[in-house]
Amino acid sequence: MRILVTGGCGFIGSALVLHLVQNLGHEVLTLDALTYAANPASLASLEANPRHRLCEADICDPGAVNAAFRDFAPEAVMHLAAESHVDRSITEPGAFIRTNVTGTQVMLDAART
């Protein structure tokens, strides 16, 4: 199965991606903006694995998201990309709205088409 995982370089996302590829044998495209919460090194064991690709892209960018859907043609999507650090929501509430609301809308629109 081809699965697109957003936020796959985060703490939970990377554990999911590793499980999907290494334990279940799925093909995974990890879509991640590689912000402060991302740790691409957590997926280092998949660097040479042909069943995994990392795409540095922002889920709020419709062009990048549509290209990922078009080029990868996922059979499923696991949308884990989100702003989740509560202390940052106080100092930067706009980033939370942008990623968690607008980014999710971009993902839904791309999945629909």
Secondary structure by P-SEA (a helix, b strand, c coil): cbbbbcccccaaaaaaaaaaccccbbbbbbbbcccccccccccccccccccbbbbbcccccaaaaaaaaaaacccccccccccccaaaaaacaaaaaacaaaaaaaaaaaaac
